[in-house]
């Protein structure tokens, strides 16, 4: 065991393993390590045989056939068999190393970005696949791959001679695999339960909002507080303040030297439109229907025409993808930033022309 050199960021302390476990390299435990074949003539019309590629192993170490391409069966003779372990040898640095076990013999080919590992009889395929996939999850292959311009790779020779592999007695391997799958089943059930809870939560939120807007949510509160100012009076105060604000803005322009046509400028104020109360559904006593024209002071679209986004500096740029059902999602992986336009004074969150705002 002292001769095994695990490389950078190996997640297991080899010197702390039980004595019943042996440590070797992957190549010592395998009878065959073989990359697949390349083909430039893929199709999605189910013509030929499936050609498994990197996206056909998901992050959980399962076969994913949602995106499947086919090649001619004459392209190469290599086929996957039950008991093979499929290792993703070429991908982005974060994804290289995903591994799965093949449970069923089908007429499947596999690309040169995938490596087939056939373990010797003393290693169960699922035990080997789970161990290698764990190394991927722990970031081991991220730190021990060869990086190219747009991708990274782990060669068959490196996989065979540089990646440590722990071998347990066959009985222990079977128990370990069974326990892993039992815990995974529990996790799957928990995830399904969480999804159901989220769905129910959305329905509950919708029900609460409906109760809020039709008055049922505050029905008891209104009975306990009969002296609250009617909404109609509140709207009158809002509209009075709105007009006053408009007049103050005009007077400020006059003070700055603006020339207005005619002296009756106060008569140019346009009252916001109110809704037709006769065509609206009934609402609780004390409530009052208002229009968005009465309540909104300023409405605008966001900025357009940004040529480039940045991830390191500049103000946050909120896009459609950042909007959830009832909140703004600021996931750092999806956030973009922008930089001030050349010649602009300061940082402008909205790069739109602000014409005179009509109240």
C-alpha positions in Angstrom: 0.0 0.0 0.0 3.0 2.3 0.6 3.8 2.2 -3.1 0.4 3.6 -4.1 0.6 7.2 -5.1 -3.0 8.6 -5.2 -2.2 12.0 -6.7 -3.8 15.3 -5.8 -7.0 15.5 -3.7 -7.6 11.8 -3.3 -10.6 11.8 -0.9 -9.7 8.6 1.1 -7.0 8.0 3.7 -5.4 4.9 2.4 -3.4 4.4 5.6 -6.6 4.3 7.7 -8.3 1.5 5.8 -9.3 -1.7 7.5 -6.8 -4.5 7.1 -9.4 -6.5 5.1 -9.2 -4.1 2.2 -6.5 -4.1 -0.4 -5.3 -1.1 -2.4 -4.1 -1.3 -6.0 -4.5 0.7 -9.2 -7.6 0.4 -11.5 -5.5 -1.5 -14.0 -4.6 -4.2 -11.4 -8.3 -4.9 -10.8 -9.3 -4.9 -14.4 -8.8 -7.4 -17.2 -9.6 -4.8 -20.0 -9.6 -1.0 -20.2 -10.7 0.0 -23.7 -11.9 3.3 -25.2 -14.8 3.3 -27.7 -14.8 4.5 -31.3 -15.4 7.8 -33.0 -18.0 8.3 -35.7 -18.8 11.4 -37.7 -22.1 10.0 -39.1 -24.5 10.2 -36.2 -28.3 10.2 -36.6 -31.3 10.6 -34.4 -33.7 8.5 -36.6 -32.9 5.3 -34.8 -31.0 4.0 -37.8 -28.3 1.7 -36.6 -27.1 1.1 -33.1 -27.1 3.5 -30.1 -23.7 5.2 -29.7 -23.3 6.2 -26.0 -21.5 9.5 -25.4 -20.7 11.6 -22.4 -24.2 13.0 -21.9 -25.5 9.4 -21.6 -24.1 9.2 -18.0 -25.8 11.6 -15.7 -24.5 13.2 -12.5 -26.0 10.4 -10.4 -24.1 7.8 -12.3 -27.1 6.4 -14.2 -27.6 5.8 -17.9 -29.5 8.7 -19.4 -31.0 8.0 -22.8 -32.9 11.3 -23.3 -30.4 12.4 -25.9 -29.4 9.4 -27.9 -27.6 9.2 -31.2 -27.2 6.2 -33.5 -24.4 5.0 -35.8 -24.1 2.3 -38.4 -23.3 -1.2 -36.8 -20.5 -1.4 -39.3 -18.7 1.6 -37.8 -16.9 -0.6 -35.3 -17.3 -3.9 -33.6 -17.0 -2.7 -30.0 -20.1 -3.4 -27.9 -21.1 -3.0 -24.3 -22.0 -6.0 -22.3 -23.6 -6.7 -18.9 -21.0 -6.2 -16.2 -19.0 -3.6 -18.2 -18.2 -0.3 -16.4 -18.4 2.8 -18.6 -16.1 5.7 -17.7 -16.4 9.1 -19.2 -12.8 9.9 -20.3 -13.3 13.2 -22.1 -15.5 16.1 -21.0 -15.3 19.5 -19.3 -13.0 19.4 -16.3 -16.0 19.3 -14.0 -17.6 16.4 -15.7 -14.8 14.1 -16.8 -14.8 10.9 -14.8 -18.6 10.2 -14.5 -19.0 6.4 -14.3 -21.8 3.8 -14.6 -22.3 0.1 -14.7 -24.0 -1.6 -17.6 -26.8 -3.8 -16.3 -28.2 -5.2 -19.5 -26.6 -6.5 -22.7 -27.9 -4.6 -25.6 -26.4 -3.8 -29.0 -24.8 -0.6 -27.8 -21.6 1.0 -29.1 -19.7 3.7 -27.2 -17.7 6.7 -28.3 -14.0 7.3 -28.0 -14.9 9.7 -25.2 -16.0 6.7 -23.1 -13.8 3.9 -21.7 -15.0 0.4 -21.0 -13.6 -1.2 -17.9 -14.0 -5.0 -17.5 -13.1 -5.8 -13.9 -11.7 -9.2 -12.9 -13.9 -11.7 -11.1 -12.9 -10.5 -7.6 -14.6 -7.1 -8.3 -18.3 -6.6 -8.6 -19.0 -4.2 -11.5 -21.4 -1.9 -9.5 -18.8 -1.8 -6.6 -16.2 -0.6 -9.2 -18.6 1.9 -10.8 -19.7 3.4 -7.5 -16.1 3.8 -6.4 -15.0 5.6 -9.5 -18.1 7.7 -9.6 -17.5 8.7 -6.0 -14.0 9.9 -7.0 -15.7 12.1 -9.7 -18.1 13.5 -7.2 -15.3 14.3 -4.8 -13.4 16.2 -7.5 -10.6 13.8 -7.8 -10.6 13.6 -11.6 -11.1 17.4 -11.8 -7.6 17.8 -10.2 -6.0 14.8 -12.0 -7.1 15.2 -15.6 -5.2 16.6 -18.6 -6.7 19.9 -19.6 -7.1 20.9 -23.2 -8.5 24.1 -24.8 -12.2 23.4 -24.2 -12.2 20.1 -22.4 -10.2 17.7 -20.2 -9.4 14.0 -20.4 -8.2 11.0 -18.4 -6.4 8.5 -20.7 -6.7 4.8 -20.5 -3.1 4.5 -19.3 -3.6 7.1 -16.5 -6.8 5.4 -15.5 -5.0 2.0 -15.4 -1.8 3.0 -13.7 -2.5 6.2 -11.7 -6.0 5.9 -10.2 -6.0 4.0 -6.9 -8.7 1.3 -6.4 -9.8 -0.2 -3.2 -10.7 -3.9 -3.2 -12.9 -5.4 -0.6 -13.8 -9.1 -0.1 -16.6 -10.1 -2.5 -19.2 -10.5 0.3 -18.4 -7.0 1.6 -18.7 -5.6 -1.9 -22.2 -7.0 -2.3 -23.3 -5.7 1.1 -21.8 -2.2 0.3 -23.6 -2.1 -3.1 -26.9 -3.2 -1.5 -26.6 -0.5 1.2 -25.7 2.2 -1.3 -28.7 1.4 -3.4 -31.0 1.2 -0.3 -29.9 4.7 0.7 -30.2 5.9 -2.8 -33.8 4.6 -2.9 -34.5 6.5 0.3 -33.1 9.6 -1.2 -35.2 9.2 -4.3 -38.3 8.9 -2.1 -37.3 12.0 -0.2 -36.8 14.0 -3.4 -40.2 12.9 -4.7 -41.8 13.8 -1.4 -40.1 17.2 -1.5 -41.3 17.8 -5.1 -44.9 17.0 -4.0 -44.5 19.4 -1.0 -43.3 22.2 -3.4 -46.3 21.6 -5.7 -48.7 21.7 -2.7 -46.9 24.8 -1.4 -47.5 26.6 -4.7 -51.1 25.7 -4.6 -51.3 26.9 -1.0 -49.7 30.2 -2.0 -52.2 30.6 -4.9 -55.0 30.0 -2.5 -53.7 32.5 0.0 -53.3 35.1 -2.7 -56.9 34.5 -3.9 -58.2 34.8 -0.4 -56.2 38.1 0.0 -57.7 39.7 -3.2 -61.3 38.6 -2.6 -61.3 39.7 1.0 -61.7 36.4 2.8 -58.2 36.5 4.3 -58.9 39.7 6.2 -62.6 39.2 6.8 -62.3 38.6 10.6 -59.8 41.5 10.9 -62.3 43.9 9.3 -65.0 42.9 11.7 -62.7 43.6 14.6 -61.6 47.0 13.1 -64.8 48.7 11.8 -63.3 52.2 12.0 -60.6 51.8 9.3 -60.5 54.5 6.7 -62.4 53.4 3.5 -60.3 52.7 0.5 -62.2 55.4 -1.5 -60.9 58.1 0.9 -57.4 56.7 0.6 -57.5 56.8 -3.1 -58.7 60.4 -3.0 -55.6 61.3 -0.9 -53.3 59.5 -3.3 -54.7 61.3 -6.3 -54.5 64.7 -4.5 -50.8 64.0 -3.6 -50.2 62.8 -7.2 -51.5 66.1 -8.6 -49.5 68.1 -6.1 -46.3 66.3 -7.1 -47.0 67.0 -10.8 -47.5 70.7 -10.1 -44.3 70.8 -8.0 -42.4 69.3 -10.9 -43.7 71.9 -13.3 -42.9 74.7 -10.9 -39.3 73.3 -10.6 -39.0 73.5 -14.4 -40.2 77.0 -14.5 -37.7 78.0 -11.8 -35.0 76.5 -13.9 -36.0 78.7 -16.8 -38.3 76.4 -18.8 -40.8 78.3 -21.0 -44.4 76.9 -20.9 -46.9 77.7 -23.6 -49.9 79.5 -22.1 -50.6 80.5 -18.6 -53.2 77.9 -17.7 -50.7 75.1 -17.3 -52.6 73.7 -14.3 -55.4 72.9 -16.6 -53.2 70.6 -18.7 -53.1 68.0 -15.9 -54.7 64.8 -17.1 -56.6 63.0 -14.5 -55.8 59.2 -14.5 -58.6 57.0 -15.8 -60.8 55.2 -13.2 -62.3 51.8 -13.9 -66.1 51.4 -14.6 -67.3 50.2 -11.2 -70.5 48.8 -12.7 -68.7 46.0 -14.6 -66.6 44.7 -11.8 -67.3 41.9 -9.3 -68.4 42.8 -5.8 -65.7 43.4 -3.2 -65.8 43.8 0.7 -67.4 46.9 2.2 -64.8 49.6 2.5 -62.7 48.4 -0.4 -62.6 50.3 -3.7 -61.7 49.5 -7.3 -58.8 51.6 -8.7 -57.0 51.4 -12.0 -53.3 51.0 -12.6 -53.3 54.4 -14.2 -54.4 55.9 -10.9 -51.8 54.0 -8.8 -48.7 53.7 -11.0 -46.5 56.8 -11.2 -43.9 55.4 -13.6 -43.7 52.3 -15.8 -40.8 51.4 -18.1 -39.2 48.4 -19.8 -35.7 47.5 -18.9 -32.5 48.3 -20.8 -31.7 46.9 -24.2 -28.7 46.5 -26.4 -26.0 45.4 -24.0 -23.4 43.8 -26.2 -21.6 41.8 -23.5 -22.2 40.4 -20.1 -19.6 40.1 -17.3 -19.3 37.7 -14.4 -16.8 39.6 -12.3 -17.8 43.2 -11.9 -20.5 45.8 -12.8 -24.1 46.1 -11.6 -26.3 43.0 -11.6 -28.4 42.6 -14.7 -31.8 41.1 -13.9 -33.2 38.9 -16.7 -36.3 36.8 -17.2 -34.5 33.7 -15.9 -34.0 35.5 -12.6 -37.7 35.8 -12.0 -39.5 33.1 -10.0 -43.2 32.8 -9.3 -43.1 35.3 -6.5 -39.5 36.4 -6.1 -36.2 37.3 -7.8 -33.7 34.4 -7.8 -30.1 35.6 -7.4 -28.3 32.3 -8.0 -24.7 33.3 -8.6 -24.3 30.7 -11.3 -27.0 32.4 -13.4 -26.3 36.1 -12.6 -24.9 38.4 -15.2 -23.4 41.8 -14.9 -23.0 44.8 -17.2 -20.7 47.7 -17.4 -21.6 51.4 -17.9 -21.9 52.4 -21.5 -19.0 54.4 -22.9 -19.4 58.1 -22.1 -22.2 57.5 -19.6 -22.1 59.3 -16.3 -22.1 56.7 -13.5 -23.8 53.4 -13.6 -27.3 53.4 -15.1 -29.4 50.5 -14.1 -32.0 51.3 -16.8 -30.5 52.7 -20.0 -33.7 54.1 -21.3 -34.6 57.7 -22.2 -36.7 59.2 -19.5 -39.2 61.5 -21.2 -41.5 63.7 -19.1 -43.4 61.4 -16.8 -47.1 61.8 -17.1 -48.9 61.4 -13.8 
